[in-house]
Each structure stands twice: as structure tokens, then as C-alpha cells.
Amino acid sequence: MRLLPLAPGRLRRGSPRHLPSCSPALLLLVLGGCLGVFGVAAGTRRPNVVLLLTDDQDEVLGGMTPLKKTKALIGEMGMTFSSAYVPSALCCPSRASILTGKYPHNHHVVNNTLEGNCSSKSWQKIQEPNTFPAILRSMCGYQTFFAGKYLNEYGAPDAGGLEHVPLGWSYWYALEKNSKYYNYTLSINGKARKHGENYSVDYLTDVLANVSLDFLDYKSNFEPFFMMIATPAPHSPWTAAPQYQKAFQNVFAPRNKNFNIHGTNKHWLIRQAKTPMTNSSIQFLDNAFRKRWQTLLSVDDLVEKLVKRLEFTGELNNTYIFYTSDNGYHTGQFSLPIDKRQLYEFDIKVPLLVRGPGIKPNQTSKMLVANIDLGPTILDIAGYDLNKTQMDGMSLLPILQCFPDCVCEDAYNNTYACVRTMSALWNLQYCEFDDQEVFVEVYNLTADPDQITNIAKTIDPELLGKMNYRLMMLQSCSGPTCRTPGVFDPGYRFDPRLMFSNRGSVRTRRFSKHLL
């Protein structure tokens, strides 16, 4: 299959053909929102980004076990997040959260139907223009490539059919509706292409790998790129490639503590499950578990091919690669045979592995993250100002580029305040933290330039009170009052809590005429 960009008549907004001219000033206007640390001002080319998204791959029940190459090429070369979650354990709402960076109550996709806003006309009109790929394309000048499953109702006749290509995509290879491995239809930049059941040319995971490699061969070398590759695996019908259909014959669904037990004191949907499950039900879910792993072996091959091609083309060191899933899965937990949707860890926790520039290898982060953070992170990588978006998530880039021995350096939005007092004899720094400790640090930089010894408990109490009082004055100053040092009331008693704005009612003091 040859890779084709969008036809000239279907250029997306932000394409050079839509510009009245190509003057430098106009180009800065178009791309100015994305110059950031990776932009032209820094003299370096902005990084590329690849997002690999699987379908229904759990983390809790060993979903990453079959992916040895993926763990080696992404996880061991970067960071693995051990606490990554989705706000909705269902395909379409979760994918909408990834694309928009929003919680379901803000993007309004509630289930996998058109009526539930899954790829509906309303979604296309309100949400699609504001997805992070649309911003990457229109505001940051990225080439954008999509291949695989988009949203469950994509291609529905009542929502524009396969002719609909969402705003923001330069190259579009989207599956009609839900995951399949054979006998499916793709939208190739808005034109339908049917596939049959010949493994060598139709097996969807391999087709996605091939068109992705084609993109890397034929893309422009003058623009950064973003790729989103959304595989059908390990979603049902769990059709493995021929060479993997005998794999994992001795593997069974995990018999963990919540396997095949009654969901006591849980919602009626859970309580209704029959316990214990029948032998035929257990055999079925064991077989499903095994087949799911088999389908993931082709995903592992896809990742290996992609990384090798990026290395061959010299792009790997300037490319971030994210690997995750839209939701987890269960196989027999609380006697629920197979599905997702529930509030438990096995359904809402997903794999998240990231490698890229500035990320040190073999790191694990316990930071609580969600899939709504992916869009803001990728826009941050592109240098886009996240304050211009309406996204609910936050950028993970500071975490990704932290050193291995990371230390929390922000107790509450760096809420400390300091005042400096300098004279011929001393250079004093006085600081207070607005947290539960109301902690105070004082340093005499004349005697201790490396700020090793906190003298808050040994300094003259009157001097300590003066510095505290001056700090309060400066924190409430405006205009000319900021240019006077304040005054000191000898009757004032030092209390660090008095400086904080949420206790403003006790900050009022009578001032004496004694200058500090």
C-alpha cells in the first residue's frame, strides 16, 4: 500500500496552500504559538512524536508480558509510568479523552454510540477542531499521520461516512467503526478501501505497520511529524497472525485473589455475576486471555519495525515515542468473564511507556497520571502554550525530563516568600513557606554563602520579627509603598502564620515611626 497525503482539494486549515503569501512575518504568525524551547528561537528542530495506542490492553493482569521488544525499545530506553489511568474504561470516551485532553464530562462522549456522541456530528463540529493533532497541524506546522481505529462509530453514514476526515490530519488511514483484523474497510484520506482475509496483504496490524513505514519514507524532511498508530489488538475477535496462533499454549488467565469470587458489597451489576463460574466459562476466558496475548505479538513486531526505521532515517534521537492503551480489561475478576467498563484497577489502569530526547533510560515513575495528560504533554513537546487550550490534563514533560533521583520541589505551587536584608555587615535571607509546617528558613549569606545552616532558631528574636514584619509589608504593597521598607512596632510578636493571605483578618497592625 502506497502512502498518499490528503488530496489537494482536501487540504486542512493551516496548510501552506491556504496562506496568501509565505512571508516570514506570516509564517511567524502561523507557527508563533509553538516556538517554545524546541522552536526556531532555540535554533533546534522541534521533536517528532509517535503515539502507539492499543485497544483493551490491561496492565494489572500482565498485558505487557508478551511485548518483550516493546519493553526493551521503549520502556527500558525511557520511562514507565506505574500509575497510569483512564477516566472512562470504554473505548470511545477514552479515545475522546486522549484526543481532546478532557474528561468525559467536558467532551460529552459517554459511550460507543452515535447517540452517546461517539464520532457524531456534534463531536465533529465542537471537539475535533480542538484536538491536539488539529493544534499540532494548524498552529505548529507538524505533519500529522493517523492509522488504525479512530472512534467506534467513525464512518457511520449518519456522521459523514468514510468521506469525513477530521480536521488536523495530513495523512488519514482510519478503520471503519470497531476493531477487526480481516474483512474491514479503511478510509484512505476520505476514500474507502476494502480489505479481505489474505494475511500477507490484509492483516490489519501489519497493514498499519506498513503504511507507517511508508509515511516515514515519503514524509517531508522539512517539518516535524506526529504519528498516531491505533492497533486493533488485543480487542476481540482476537485473531492472531498465523505464525503466532500456537503461542502461549500453557498460559491461563491469572487466578488472583479477586478471580472467580462473588463481588460482595458492590454495585448490582457486579453482584449479579454467577459465582462460581462454570467450567465452560472459565475455559472460554482462558482461551480469550491466550488469544489476546497472541495478537499483541504482532504489535510487538510493529514497534520493532518502527523504531528500527526511525533509527535508520536518523530520526530516533529526536523522536518521542508513547505507548499506551485506551482501557484495561478483566478475565474472571469478581466472576465477570470478559469485558471492561468497571471502576476497578484491572479496567482503568493502563500501560504507559515513553522514550525520547532528554528522558533517561530505565526509569519508573509512580506519579499519578491519566490519558488526558497525553495531549497537553505532546503540545508541550511541540512548544505550544497550553494556556491557550481548554484541556483538563497537564503536561508530563517536566516529569519525563527529570533526573532519576527526582525530588518533589513544589509543595504547593512553590508558595514561599522571602525578603533580603543587606548591609555592610550582613546579607540576610528570610523565607516562609505557606504549607502545613509554616516553615521558616533564615540564612546569613555573608558567613554561609552556600546556605547550609538555617539560623531561624538561633538568630536574635527581635531581628527575626523585623524580617517577618517587612515581609508582610512587602507582600501587601502596591506602587510607592513597595519602595519603602516598612516600619517596626516593638510590641509586635513574631507569628509566621500572620503573613498568609487566607488569614488576612489578623494581619492588621498599628505602625510605629521606628524605621526597620
Secondary structure, DSSP 8 states (H G I E B T S, - for coil): -------GGG--TT-GGGSS---HHHHHHHHGGG-TTTSGGGTS---EEEEEEESS--STTSTTTT-HHHIIIIITTSEEESSEE-SSSSHHHHHHHHHH---HHHH---SSSTTTTSS-HHIIIIIGGGSHHHHHHHHH--EEEEEEE--TTTT-GGGTGGG---TT-SEEEEESSS--SSS-EEEETTEEEE--S-HHHH-HHHHHHHHHHHHHHHS-SSS-EEEEEE--TTSTT----GGGTTTTTT------TTBT---TTS-HHHHTS-SS--HHHHHHHHHHHHHHHHHHHHHHHHHHHHHHHHHHTT-GGGEEEEEEES---EESBTT--EE--SSSHHHHB--EEEE-TT--SSEEE---EEGGGHHHHHHHHTT--GGGS--SS---HHHHTS-SS-----SSTT-EEEEEEE-SS-EEEEEEE-STT--EEEEETTT-TT-----TTTS-HHHHHHHHHHHHHHHT--GGGGGS--B--TT----GGGGSGGGGGG------S-B-
